[in-house]
Amino acid sequence: MILRAWLSAALLAPTLALAAEDGAKLFERHCAACHQADASGTVGLAPPLKGEHWTRLGADRSYLPTVLVHGLSGPIQVGALRFVGSMPAFGAQLPDEELVLIANHLRGLQGAADAAPLTAADFTAARAAAGSPPATRLKRQSLLP
C-alpha cells in the first residue's frame, strides 16, 4: 500500500512539474505583456492579478474561468488605482486544457497553490454560462466591497 502511494506520487510529480512549466510559458505568451510575468500588472492598463483583492475574487471558483473565457471590459478599481484596459476573451482562442494551465499557474503566483486546482470542468461551466466582457466586470464588482 505504501509502495503504491509512493509510486503514484513519483509518477505524478513530473506531470505536475510539466503542467506548472507549461502554465508559466502560456502565461508569459498570453498574459505577461499586460500583467507582467510576476502578475504585478501595468499601472492604468492591466490590474495586478495578485494581492488582497484576489482573496475575495479567488473565493468564487467561477470568477477566474469567467474572466479567461469571456474577457472583461470597463473601468475597474484596485485599491486607489483605476484601470481602463480591456481583457480579451480567450475562450475562442485557447482550449480549456491551456486555460486550466494558465489559471493554475496564476493561482500559484497568487499564493493559492494549496487550493483545489481549477479543472477543465470549471472552464466548461464558464463557456456554458452566457457571458460578455461587461458582464464579467459586473461580476467582479459584486465580489468586491
The 8 nearest C-alpha neighbors of each residue, nearest first, counted from 0:
[[1, 3, 2, 4, 5, 6, 7, 8],
 [2, 0, 4, 3, 5, 6, 7, 8],
 [1, 3, 5, 0, 4, 6, 7, 8],
 [2, 4, 0, 6, 1, 5, 7, 8],
 [5, 3, 7, 1, 2, 6, 8, 0],
 [4, 6, 2, 8, 3, 7, 9, 1],
 [5, 7, 9, 3, 8, 4, 2, 10],
 [8, 6, 4, 10, 5, 9, 11, 3],
 [7, 9, 11, 5, 6, 10, 12, 4],
 [10, 8, 6, 7, 12, 11, 5, 13],
 [9, 11, 7, 8, 12, 6, 13, 14],
 [10, 12, 8, 14, 9, 13, 7, 15],
 [11, 13, 15, 14, 9, 10, 8, 16],
 [14, 12, 16, 15, 11, 17, 10, 9],
 [15, 13, 17, 11, 12, 16, 18, 10],
 [16, 14, 18, 12, 17, 13, 19, 11],
 [15, 17, 13, 19, 18, 14, 12, 20],
 [18, 16, 20, 14, 15, 19, 13, 21],
 [17, 19, 15, 21, 16, 20, 22, 14],
 [20, 18, 22, 16, 17, 21, 104, 15],
 [21, 19, 17, 23, 22, 18, 16, 24],
 [20, 22, 18, 24, 23, 19, 17, 25],
 [23, 21, 100, 101, 19, 25, 104, 20],
 [22, 24, 26, 20, 21, 25, 104, 27],
 [25, 23, 27, 21, 26, 22, 28, 20],
 [24, 26, 28, 22, 27, 23, 29, 101],
 [27, 25, 30, 23, 29, 28, 24, 101],
 [26, 28, 31, 24, 25, 30, 29, 36],
 [29, 27, 25, 26, 30, 24, 31, 32],
 [28, 30, 26, 27, 25, 31, 32, 24],
 [31, 29, 26, 32, 27, 34, 33, 28],
 [30, 32, 35, 36, 27, 34, 33, 26],
 [33, 31, 30, 35, 34, 29, 27, 28],
 [32, 34, 31, 45, 35, 30, 41, 40],
 [33, 35, 40, 31, 38, 45, 30, 41],
 [36, 34, 31, 38, 37, 40, 33, 32],
 [35, 37, 31, 38, 27, 34, 26, 39],
 [36, 38, 35, 39, 108, 34, 31, 40],
 [39, 37, 34, 35, 48, 40, 36, 47],
 [40, 38, 47, 37, 35, 34, 48, 49],
 [41, 39, 34, 47, 46, 45, 38, 35],
 [42, 40, 45, 44, 34, 33, 43, 46],
 [43, 41, 44, 40, 45, 46, 82, 80],
 [42, 44, 82, 81, 83, 41, 45, 80],
 [45, 43, 84, 82, 41, 42, 83, 46],
 [44, 46, 41, 40, 34, 33, 84, 82],
 [47, 45, 40, 48, 41, 82, 44, 34],
 [46, 48, 40, 39, 49, 38, 34, 45],
 [49, 47, 38, 46, 39, 40, 50, 53],
 [50, 48, 109, 47, 53, 38, 39, 51],
 [49, 51, 52, 53, 109, 48, 54, 47],
 [50, 52, 53, 54, 49, 55, 56, 78],
 [53, 51, 54, 50, 55, 56, 77, 143],
 [54, 52, 56, 55, 57, 51, 50, 49],
 [53, 55, 52, 57, 51, 56, 58, 50],
 [56, 54, 58, 53, 57, 52, 142, 143],
 [57, 55, 53, 58, 54, 59, 142, 52],
 [56, 58, 59, 53, 54, 55, 60, 62],
 [57, 59, 55, 56, 60, 54, 53, 62],
 [60, 58, 57, 61, 62, 56, 55, 142],
 [59, 61, 62, 58, 57, 63, 117, 64],
 [60, 62, 59, 64, 63, 65, 121, 125],
 [63, 61, 65, 59, 64, 60, 66, 56],
 [62, 64, 66, 65, 61, 67, 60, 102],
 [65, 63, 67, 122, 66, 61, 62, 125],
 [66, 64, 62, 68, 125, 63, 67, 69],
 [67, 65, 70, 63, 69, 64, 68, 71],
 [66, 68, 64, 65, 89, 70, 69, 88],
 [67, 69, 90, 89, 65, 88, 66, 64],
 [70, 68, 88, 131, 66, 65, 132, 130],
 [71, 88, 69, 132, 66, 87, 86, 67],
 [132, 72, 70, 86, 135, 136, 133, 85],
 [73, 71, 85, 132, 133, 86, 136, 74],
 [72, 74, 83, 75, 133, 136, 85, 71],
 [73, 75, 83, 82, 81, 72, 76, 84],
 [76, 74, 82, 81, 73, 83, 77, 136],
 [75, 77, 81, 80, 78, 82, 79, 74],
 [78, 76, 80, 79, 81, 75, 46, 52],
 [77, 79, 80, 76, 81, 52, 51, 75],
 [78, 80, 77, 81, 76, 82, 75, 43],
 [81, 79, 77, 78, 76, 82, 43, 42],
 [82, 80, 76, 75, 43, 77, 79, 83],
 [81, 83, 43, 44, 75, 74, 84, 45],
 [84, 82, 74, 44, 73, 43, 75, 85],
 [85, 83, 44, 45, 82, 86, 72, 73],
 [84, 86, 72, 71, 87, 83, 73, 70],
 [85, 87, 71, 70, 72, 88, 84, 132],
 [88, 86, 70, 89, 85, 71, 69, 67],
 [87, 89, 70, 69, 68, 90, 67, 86],
 [88, 90, 92, 68, 91, 67, 93, 87],
 [91, 89, 68, 88, 92, 93, 69, 67],
 [90, 92, 89, 93, 88, 68, 94, 69],
 [93, 91, 89, 90, 94, 88, 68, 95],
 [92, 94, 89, 90, 91, 97, 95, 98],
 [95, 93, 96, 97, 98, 92, 90, 91],
 [94, 96, 98, 97, 119, 99, 122, 93],
 [95, 97, 99, 94, 98, 119, 100, 93],
 [98, 96, 100, 99, 95, 94, 101, 93],
 [97, 99, 95, 101, 100, 96, 102, 94],
 [98, 100, 102, 96, 97, 101, 118, 95],
 [101, 99, 22, 97, 103, 98, 102, 104],
 [102, 100, 22, 98, 104, 26, 99, 103],
 [103, 101, 105, 99, 104, 100, 98, 106],
 [102, 104, 106, 105, 100, 101, 99, 116],
 [105, 103, 107, 101, 22, 106, 102, 23],
 [104, 106, 108, 102, 107, 103, 101, 109],
 [105, 107, 109, 103, 111, 108, 104, 112],
 [106, 108, 112, 104, 110, 105, 109, 111],
 [109, 107, 105, 106, 110, 104, 37, 49],
 [110, 108, 49, 106, 107, 111, 105, 50],
 [109, 111, 107, 108, 112, 106, 113, 49],
 [110, 112, 106, 113, 109, 107, 114, 108],
 [111, 113, 107, 114, 106, 110, 103, 116],
 [114, 112, 111, 115, 110, 116, 107, 106],
 [115, 113, 112, 111, 116, 106, 117, 110],
 [114, 116, 113, 117, 112, 111, 118, 103],
 [117, 115, 114, 103, 118, 112, 113, 106],
 [116, 118, 99, 121, 103, 115, 119, 102],
 [119, 117, 120, 121, 99, 116, 122, 96],
 [118, 120, 122, 121, 95, 123, 96, 99],
 [119, 121, 123, 118, 122, 124, 117, 95],
 [122, 120, 124, 119, 118, 123, 117, 125],
 [121, 123, 125, 119, 124, 120, 64, 95],
 [122, 124, 120, 126, 125, 121, 119, 127],
 [123, 125, 127, 121, 122, 126, 120, 128],
 [126, 124, 122, 128, 65, 127, 123, 64],
 [125, 127, 123, 124, 128, 122, 68, 90],
 [128, 126, 124, 125, 123, 129, 122, 130],
 [129, 127, 125, 126, 130, 124, 65, 123],
 [130, 128, 127, 131, 126, 125, 69, 134],
 [131, 129, 69, 134, 128, 135, 132, 65],
 [130, 132, 134, 69, 133, 135, 70, 129],
 [71, 131, 133, 70, 72, 135, 134, 69],
 [134, 132, 136, 72, 135, 131, 71, 137],
 [135, 133, 137, 131, 136, 132, 130, 138],
 [134, 136, 138, 132, 71, 137, 133, 139],
 [137, 135, 139, 133, 138, 134, 71, 140],
 [136, 138, 140, 134, 139, 135, 141, 133],
 [137, 139, 135, 141, 136, 140, 134, 142],
 [140, 138, 136, 142, 137, 141, 135, 143],
 [139, 141, 137, 143, 142, 138, 136, 144],
 [140, 142, 138, 139, 143, 137, 144, 136],
 [143, 141, 139, 140, 56, 55, 138, 144],
 [142, 144, 140, 141, 139, 55, 56, 52],
 [143, 142, 141, 140, 55, 52, 139, 56]]
